[in-house]
Amino acid sequence: MDIDRIQGETIFVTGGAGFIGSTLIGRLLDSNRVTVYDNFARNALQEKSYNGHPNLTVVQGDILDYAKLRRAMKNSTYIVHAAAIAGIDSVIRSPVTTMSVNMVGSYHVLQAASTLKNCKRIVCFSTSEVFGQLAFRSKETSPAVMGAVGEARWTYAVSKLSVEHLAYAYYKELGLPTVTVRPFNVYGPGQVGEGALRAFVLQALRGEPLRIHGDGTQIRAWCYIDDMVDGILCAMVKDEAVGQSFNIGNQKTVITVYGLASTVLRVLRSTSEIQFIGADSVDIELRIPNVEKAKSLLGFEAAVGLEEGICRTASFYRAKIQE
């Protein structure tokens, strides 16, 4: 990967205290100045060894505060917009905040970026949920599918789809070098908040039942965090990425949720049981990406297999439990 192209830059990461953002900045800090802009509703950054790095600036702020956001972004050359309300529980609890932060906040980020004198790239985060409940090898050009109005889960998908349209509009009309990435079920060490694989690993390590929402037949393709970060870095450096959107995931790790729970138990040699509990909302029944575009234009291909990823994740959380 031609990450060496990113040297001596000033990189601004909204949501940089989150799971993906905080992992990404670890790959950038040694050769660049990085500003994290976050409201710290979740804080994965505090656990990182590079928290406090001399090249790291941390600003506590909200992307809904345009004036503060613009001041903090001043002189930045790369923007990674990872801040969002995410996670099904958070979305259902507060759909108004979800729509406001993800839509208005993203407009603020793009508008502030448009005032920069030397903006080389803006990477915005969308979601695989824009493909709806049934997504089999969905391409970037596949139709976005929205659920019924009144179902809180779809407020997230709608809000993130609006980010894609905004990013492309700023590219098309104002010439901003925007790129959109669509993460597919990212997991790994340092994950905070909600996430099925994180929950399964922690439950298995603690000897607790692995709790599955619904009947466990939901199908997912799981992407390890290091692969996700590689995809973002490719989007930051490849000239071919500008004005495009990319699925970032691992189509080789397809498995049902029940199969995932069983695999976690086997790999970790856990004696925990599997429990089925009622689903709180509509669910995504099938979510498998087509990643050929990312492979062709970015040279990106996920490398970490599911069992290896589970082992790496478990090693991290096992150490945390023993502290």
PyMOL commands that set and color helices and strands:
alter all, ss='L'
color gray80, all
select helices_A, chain A and resi 3-5+19-26+45-47+66-73+88-93+95-113+128-131+153-174+196-206+225-237+239-241+257-268+292-298+306-322
alter helices_A, ss='H'
color red, helices_A
select strands_A, chain A and resi 10-14+33-38+56-60+78-81+121-125+134-138+178-183+186-187+210-213+219-221+223-224+245-248+254-256+274-277+286-289
alter strands_A, ss='S'
color yellow, strands_A
deselect
rebuild
show_as cartoon
